[in-house]
Every structure is written in C-alpha cells, then in structure tokens.
Amino acid sequence: MPGLGPKRSPGTNGGPRDGKIVATTGDASLTVLDDRKSAILNAVVGEYIETAQPVGSGAVRRASYIEVSSATIRNEMASLESDGYLYQPHTSAGRVPTEKGYRYFVDKLGEVTLDGSQSDRVLDFFREMEGQIEGRLEQTAGLLSNLTRYAAVVVDLGAATPAQIRSVQVVSLSPRNLLVVIVDALGEIHRHSVDLTHDVDPESVELLQSTLREVMEAHRLDDVQLVPPPTGDESVDHLARLILAQVIASAEDDRVYVNGASNVAQSFDAVESVRQVLTILEQQLLVVKLISDVLDRGMRVAIGTETGVEPLEECSVVVSPYRVDGEVSGSIAVLGPTRMHYRESLAAVSMVSRQLEQRLSER
C-alpha cells in the first residue's frame, strides 16, 4: 500500500508471508542475537520509532552506549540487514527496521508498566467512571486513545449472552416517533428509537407496550419470540413485529467502540493510505475478526502482515482480552503504525484491561 512506509525486501519481514510459524508472542523462527547486535537493533528500532528517519551508526552509538567504533556498528548493522532485521532504503542511508526487527524488539521487551503519572491517570479514571456499560466502554476507548495517541478499539462480547429482561417501556416522543426502553437484570439500559410513517395515538402506544411486555419481560433477548400474539389491531401487531426484529438484531451484534481514528491518520502521509486505514476501522465485523484472530493465535502484538489484513500491512495492533467473572467478556486494542511505541502501548493496554475487568465485575 503506497505511502504507509518504505518498501521491504522480500523475505525479510518475519510475517506470515514468509511461511513462518507464529509463536505465543511472535515468531518462533527468530534467531538469538548476541548482546551487541541486540543492543544495536534495539537502538535502531527506538530511534526510528521516534524520528521516522533511517538510523545511522552515529545515532546508534549515542543511543546504545556501546563502547565500540562507528565502523564496528556499521558492520553489525550490515550483518543485521543480511539476517533480515534491518534494511537500507537507499545507498549511504541509515537503516530501518523490518517486521522481523520489530518482532525481535517486541519479544524482548519483557514486563512493561506505565509511568507513575499515566498509571495514576488510569486509576483516577476508573475510580470516577460512571454510567451504563455502553458509556463505560466508550469512555475506556477514549482513555486508551488519549494514553497511546493511537486508535483504540473496545469490543464488547457481552451481547452474545444477554441478561433477562426486567422491564419494557414505550414512550411517545411525538406522534411519529417512539422510544423503546428495555432494562435487563444487570441494570443495563437498551434504548431503541422508532420512526413511524403515520401518527400513533396514546391508546395504540399503550397496547404496543403491553404486547412487548408480554413477550419480552422475564425472557432473554435471544429467547424472545419474533411474532407476538395478535392484539386485534393489525397496525399495532405490525409495529410490534418491527420493533422486536430491530431489538433482536441489535442484540446479536458485537458492540464495537472506536476512538482516536484521526490519531492513526496523522501517522501516514499518503491520503490513500489514510483512507484505507480509516475504512477498516469503520467496518465493525472486520475489526472484531482482526482482534479475534490475533488473540486466537495467542499473540499480544500483531505487526504488519501478521494482522492478516492487507490494508494494515504497515500497521501494528496491540490487544488484550478482558474478563468478567472469569469469562472473556470482550477485548481492547490499539492500532497504530508499525513504528508505534510498543512499550507504552503494551503497558497501557495491559493496565486498562485489568482495571476494566475490575470495574465491570463490580456492577
């Protein structure tokens, strides 16, 4: 995809396109580098993440504190290029990490934590969080995006096993607009706005509410019959069927909350590249599949082609599931360029996931 980043040499990215097996956190095919090569690679990755410019031996020497000559560093960088961890965009330029280089860097990070101020910010956020589950997850996506400066995604799988319905109320906002309010046993509120093509009188609204209560209350949304018993008023029966279909359809969808898409757009120069990434973020089913696939492979980070989504070949995704009562209830993720700040992103996703689990378990 043009504009998302420099082109890579075939067979150097370490992703699925090379036919390599992905291990628990990355690529099992990665070789073990000696301490000097490892330090040089880490320095190149760190500098490139910060500057987005090819990294030369001088910058590596300043960043890595390695007590060797620039010539030795250049030789080691050439060796790393030969092994597929780095590449040189053009003659006499510095080096840039490949996917394989990023993968090695990520897999060697070890335990990561947020710094004190950001950690306090997360703790304060969850202490003050209020509202229903939808509001909480939207707020969480916003927090994660603000912490990382990347796009944040929160997927709620809780709708797959909806709670029992406690009450149903139909409110007439105007003669041609109704609001259906459903409260479940967990205290979660579901609102559905219904626009009508004709006026509905108060008596019909009352009859509609009675019908919906009969078929919905004390049932789960996935157990509600789609065709209610006839009321004797065909227009009310028709409206009840439409509302039930709308409510059930919405309950069958995973809920996805995306925040900070503009942050990703700022990471790329080419307009077409930005358009493709933003299009992906707008496709709910594709986002859910992307995150699920990464988690199913036992990974916390998918880099470039590891995402399995061609328009995201110059992007990386950091993911974590969150659990409620020991069961996976959803997942959170951040999406950014391959030169993302992995340490900070992993730390943010990990801490936010833990705090979200704790908060949701309290409801």
C-alpha positions in Angstrom: 0.0 0.0 0.0 1.8 3.2 -1.1 2.6 5.8 1.4 2.3 3.7 4.6 6.0 3.2 4.8 9.2 2.2 3.0 9.1 -0.9 0.9 10.7 -4.1 2.3 12.9 -6.6 0.7 11.1 -10.0 0.1 11.6 -12.5 2.9 12.8 -10.0 5.5 9.7 -9.1 7.4 9.2 -12.2 9.5 5.4 -12.2 9.0 3.1 -14.9 7.6 4.0 -14.0 4.1 7.3 -15.8 4.8 5.5 -19.0 5.7 6.9 -18.9 9.3 5.1 -20.1 12.3 3.9 -17.6 14.9 4.8 -18.4 18.5 2.9 -17.4 21.6 4.0 -13.8 21.3 5.7 -13.7 18.0 7.9 -15.6 15.5 9.4 -18.8 16.7 11.9 -18.6 13.8 13.8 -15.6 15.2 17.4 -16.3 15.9 19.1 -15.4 19.2 21.3 -12.3 18.7 24.4 -11.7 20.8 24.2 -8.8 23.2 25.9 -6.3 20.9 23.7 -7.0 17.9 20.6 -7.0 20.2 21.6 -3.6 21.7 22.2 -2.1 18.2 18.9 -3.4 16.9 17.0 -2.0 19.9 18.7 1.3 19.3 17.7 1.4 15.6 14.1 0.5 16.4 13.9 3.0 19.2 15.4 5.8 17.1 13.2 5.0 14.1 10.1 5.0 16.2 10.9 8.5 17.5 12.2 10.1 14.2 10.7 8.1 11.3 14.1 8.6 9.6 16.7 6.0 8.6 19.1 5.5 11.5 22.8 5.8 11.1 25.7 4.4 13.1 26.3 7.7 14.9 22.7 7.8 16.3 23.1 4.2 17.3 26.3 4.9 19.2 24.7 7.8 21.1 21.5 5.8 21.9 23.0 2.4 22.8 26.0 3.5 24.8 28.0 0.7 23.1 31.8 1.3 23.5 32.8 0.4 20.0 33.7 2.4 16.9 31.2 3.6 14.4 32.8 1.3 11.9 32.1 -1.7 14.1 28.5 -0.6 14.5 28.2 -0.2 10.7 29.5 -3.8 10.3 27.0 -5.1 12.8 24.2 -3.2 11.1 25.2 -4.7 7.8 25.0 -8.2 9.4 21.6 -7.4 10.9 20.5 -6.4 7.4 21.8 -9.6 6.0 19.8 -11.5 8.6 16.6 -9.7 7.7 16.2 -7.5 10.8 17.1 -4.2 9.1 17.1 -2.8 5.6 18.7 0.2 3.9 16.2 2.3 1.9 19.0 3.5 -0.4 22.8 3.6 -0.7 24.6 5.5 2.1 21.3 5.9 4.1 20.9 4.6 7.6 18.8 1.5 8.4 15.2 1.0 9.0 13.6 -2.0 11.0 11.8 -4.7 9.1 8.9 -6.6 10.6 11.3 -9.2 11.8 13.3 -6.4 13.5 10.2 -5.1 15.2 9.2 -8.6 16.2 12.5 -9.2 17.9 12.3 -5.9 19.7 8.8 -6.6 20.9 9.5 -10.1 22.1 12.5 -8.9 24.1 10.6 -6.2 25.9 9.7 -8.3 29.0 7.4 -6.8 31.6 6.2 -3.3 30.8 4.5 -0.8 33.1 3.0 2.7 32.7 5.0 5.5 34.3 3.7 7.0 37.5 1.6 9.9 36.1 -0.1 7.8 33.5 -0.7 5.0 35.9 -2.4 7.5 38.3 -4.4 8.8 35.4 -5.8 5.3 34.7 -6.6 4.6 38.3 -8.4 8.0 38.7 -10.3 7.4 35.5 -11.8 4.1 36.7 -12.5 5.4 40.2 -14.6 8.1 38.7 -16.2 6.1 35.9 -20.0 6.2 36.0 -22.9 5.1 33.8 -24.1 2.1 32.0 -21.9 -0.5 30.3 -22.0 1.3 26.9 -20.9 4.5 28.4 -18.1 2.8 30.3 -16.7 1.1 27.2 -16.9 4.3 25.1 -15.1 6.2 27.9 -12.5 3.4 28.0 -11.8 3.6 24.3 -11.3 7.4 24.7 -8.9 6.9 27.7 -6.8 4.3 25.8 -6.6 6.5 22.7 -5.5 9.5 24.8 -2.9 7.4 26.6 -1.3 6.0 23.4 -2.2 8.6 20.8 -3.3 5.8 18.5 -6.7 4.4 17.5 -8.3 2.5 20.4 -10.9 -0.3 20.0 -13.1 -1.9 22.7 -15.1 -4.9 21.7 -18.0 -6.0 24.0 -19.0 -9.6 23.6 -21.5 -9.5 26.4 -24.3 -9.1 24.0 -23.7 -12.7 22.9 -25.3 -13.8 26.2 -27.8 -11.1 27.1 -29.3 -10.9 30.5 -33.0 -11.5 31.3 -35.3 -8.5 30.6 -36.7 -6.9 33.7 -38.9 -4.2 32.2 -40.0 -2.7 28.9 -41.4 0.8 28.4 -42.6 2.6 25.3 -42.5 6.4 25.3 -44.2 8.5 22.7 -41.7 11.3 21.9 -44.0 12.6 19.2 -47.0 11.2 17.2 -44.4 9.7 14.7 -41.5 8.9 17.0 -41.4 6.3 19.8 -38.6 5.4 22.2 -38.5 1.8 23.5 -36.6 1.5 26.7 -35.5 -2.0 27.9 -33.9 -2.7 31.3 -32.2 -6.0 31.9 -31.5 -7.9 35.1 -28.0 -6.4 35.3 -29.4 -2.9 35.2 -28.2 -2.2 31.7 -30.5 0.0 29.7 -31.2 -0.5 25.9 -32.8 2.3 24.0 -34.3 2.0 20.5 -35.8 4.9 18.6 -38.6 4.1 16.2 -39.6 6.5 13.4 -43.1 6.0 12.1 -44.8 6.8 8.7 -48.1 7.7 10.4 -49.4 9.1 13.7 -49.9 6.7 16.6 -52.4 7.6 19.3 -51.8 7.1 23.0 -54.2 4.1 23.1 -52.1 2.3 20.5 -48.9 3.1 22.3 -50.3 1.6 25.5 -51.4 -1.5 23.6 -48.0 -1.8 22.0 -46.3 -1.5 25.3 -48.5 -4.2 26.8 -47.7 -6.6 23.9 -44.0 -6.0 24.1 -44.0 -6.6 27.9 -45.9 -9.9 27.4 -43.4 -11.4 25.0 -40.2 -9.8 26.4 -40.3 -9.4 30.2 -38.7 -12.3 32.1 -37.0 -13.5 28.9 -33.6 -13.0 27.5 -33.3 -11.2 24.2 -32.0 -14.3 22.4 -35.1 -16.2 23.7 -37.8 -13.7 22.7 -40.4 -14.9 20.1 -40.3 -12.7 17.0 -44.0 -12.9 16.3 -46.1 -11.7 19.2 -49.7 -12.9 19.8 -52.2 -10.8 17.8 -53.8 -7.9 19.6 -56.7 -7.3 17.3 -55.1 -4.2 15.9 -53.1 -5.0 12.8 -51.2 -1.8 12.8 -50.0 -2.4 16.4 -49.2 -6.0 15.6 -47.1 -4.9 12.6 -45.3 -2.3 14.7 -44.6 -4.8 17.5 -43.0 -7.2 15.0 -40.8 -4.4 13.5 -39.6 -3.4 17.0 -38.9 -7.0 18.1 -36.9 -7.6 14.9 -34.9 -4.4 15.5 -34.2 -5.2 19.1 -33.2 -8.8 18.5 -30.9 -7.8 15.6 -29.1 -5.2 17.7 -28.6 -7.8 20.5 -27.0 -10.2 18.1 -24.2 -7.8 17.1 -21.0 -7.4 19.0 -20.6 -3.9 20.2 -17.5 -2.1 19.0 -16.3 1.3 20.3 -13.6 3.1 18.3 -11.9 6.3 19.4 -8.9 8.2 18.0 -9.1 7.2 14.4 -7.7 10.6 13.5 -4.6 9.7 15.5 -3.8 6.9 13.0 -4.5 9.2 10.1 -1.8 11.6 11.4 0.8 8.8 11.3 0.8 8.5 7.5 1.5 10.9 4.7 -0.4 9.5 1.8 -4.1 10.3 1.6 -4.9 6.9 0.1 -3.2 5.2 2.9 -5.2 7.2 5.5 -8.4 6.4 3.6 -7.8 2.6 3.7 -6.9 2.5 7.4 -10.0 4.6 8.3 -12.2 2.4 6.1 -11.0 -0.7 8.0 -11.8 1.0 11.4 -15.4 1.7 10.1 -16.0 -2.0 9.3 -17.2 -3.4 12.6 -17.2 -7.1 11.6 -13.7 -6.8 10.2 -12.3 -5.1 13.3 -13.8 -7.8 15.5 -12.4 -10.6 13.3 -9.0 -8.9 13.3 -8.8 -8.7 17.0 -10.2 -12.2 17.5 -7.7 -13.7 15.0 -4.8 -12.1 16.8 -6.0 -13.4 20.2 -6.7 -16.9 18.8 -3.1 -17.1 17.7 -2.0 -16.4 21.3 -0.5 -13.0 20.4 -0.5 -9.7 22.2 1.0 -7.8 19.3 0.5 -8.3 15.5 2.9 -6.4 13.3 2.3 -5.5 9.7 1.4 -8.6 7.6 0.8 -10.5 10.9 -2.5 -8.7 11.1 -3.7 -10.7 8.1 -5.4 -7.6 6.7 -3.7 -6.3 3.6 -4.5 -2.5 4.1 -2.9 -2.8 7.5 0.4 -4.1 6.3 2.2 -1.0 7.7 0.2 -1.0 11.0 0.5 -2.9 14.2 -2.1 -4.0 16.7 -1.7 -4.5 20.5 -4.6 -6.5 22.0 -5.8 -7.9 25.3 -9.0 -9.7 26.3 -10.9 -8.6 29.4 -12.8 -11.0 31.6 -15.9 -10.7 33.9 -16.4 -13.4 36.5 -13.6 -15.4 34.9 -15.2 -15.5 31.4 -13.9 -13.5 28.4 -16.4 -10.6 28.0 -14.6 -8.7 25.3 -11.3 -7.3 24.2 -9.4 -4.0 23.9 -6.8 -3.0 21.3 -4.8 -0.1 20.0 -3.9 0.3 16.3 -1.1 2.4 15.0 1.8 2.4 12.6 4.4 -0.4 12.7 6.8 2.2 14.3 4.4 2.6 17.2 5.7 3.0 20.8 5.3 -0.7 21.7 6.4 -0.5 25.3 4.0 2.3 26.2 1.1 0.7 24.2 1.6 -2.7 25.8 1.7 -1.2 29.2 -1.4 0.9 28.6 -3.5 -1.9 27.1 -2.5 -4.2 30.0 -3.3 -1.8 32.8 -6.6 -0.6 31.2 -7.7 -4.2 30.6 -7.1 -5.1 34.3 -8.9 -2.0 35.6 -11.8 -2.5 33.2 -12.2 -6.1 34.4 -12.3 -4.9 38.0 -14.8 -2.2 37.3 -17.2 -4.4 35.3 -17.1 -7.0 38.0 -18.4 -4.5 40.5 -21.6 -3.8 38.6 
